[in-house]
Amino acid sequence: MTHPGSILNQKLKEARMHRSELAKRTGVTEKHICTVVNGQKGITVAFAQKLGYVFEDASFWLKLQAEYDEEQLRIKEESSIEARELAILEPLQEMIAHFVEQGELKSGCSDAAMVMQLRRLLRVSNLTAIPEISFYADYRARLASNERADPYVLFAWQRMCEIETPLDEITAQFDNSLPYMKRHEIRAIMFSDPNDIYSELKKLFAECGIAFRMVPAFHGAPVRAFIKETNDQKLVFCMTVPHQRADTFWHTLFHELYHMIHLHLGHLFYVDFDFSQGNNDSTADEFAREMLISTNRYRDFLQSTRRKIDWPDVERLAKSANVLPCIALGRLQKDGVLDWSDFSEQVVKYSWA
């Protein structure tokens, strides 16, 4: 980027003004003019104010100087990035590609320039600081206990959830009682056209003060959902769906609904790992099962079916519980009553997930 002194020199030539004359007009020495024109000194606030009387106003010169200084700082920073920070780009490659696709990052730059872009996007002055950023104790404990989880990918994934979940369509404030009150309305959406389910859920969650989005999963971020309370008492709720199976989607949705119903406001955020095994997660799983097929109904079905279960049996369970047949199938497969290969042609997958 051109030094402001070069622009000043150009202005002098256009005005056919000698440096000594500019020195007299601005009340500085000719030597000072020369050092600025030659790029040895910058334009100070005081000198910009004086130049403002002779050429362009002070803001013009200050803007040129600020842009030049910022560019020089960027160049200096890029050249001083350490190898250990550059190495963090490797586990983030999948996420970087996603951010580029979404227009959040620019591709085709050097590794050092990509580090600089990521610093701004992730809001950290150095990527190596990410593992040290304080999270709640349970999060740190679960992260440390699973080798599939990468702290850098997880951090970037959470930032992605924040960026890609706009809150402008949410007018209501979040209240724990609202999703519980609407749980049966949420459940009924499963019978909608699969192409409409996502939009209907977003609309219903918006009435609860919740911004809902389906987001992709990435290697290094083995997560099911991200829940975050905003400053204006709204909730960001992002969810992934492994294998895009409808039965997995509805079970996970009600699992997360339990967490939202019991969310302690002011907790800031909650990340639900797909390897979570705490008491709270067990209770959330039980809530999801009961919301879909009650334990009593499921037990009665198993007791009444003494032979090998065929597809009409699965449909009978689904009808009695008022759920999609694929949800009844998923329950039987997960419990080992049926093999995962049984009736595979009946498994419903959501393309939007």
Secondary structure, DSSP 8 states (H G I E B T S, - for coil): ---HHHHHHHHHHHTT--HHHHHHHHTS-HHHHHHHHTTSS---HHHHHHHHHHSS-HHHHHHHHHHHHHHHHHHHHHHH--HHHHGGGTTTHHHHHHHHHTTSS--SS-HHHHHHHHHHHHT-S-GGGGGGS---HHHHHHHHT-TT--HHHHHHHHHHHHHTS--TT--S---THHHHHTHHHHHHGGGS-HHHHHHHHHHHHHTTTEEEEE---BTTB-EEEEEEE-TTS-EEEEE--GGGBHHHHHHHHHHHHHHHHT--TT--EEEEETT--SHHHHHHHHHHHHHHS-HHHHHHHHHH--S---HHHHHHHHHHHTS-HHHHHHHHHHTTSS-TTTTGGG--B-TT-
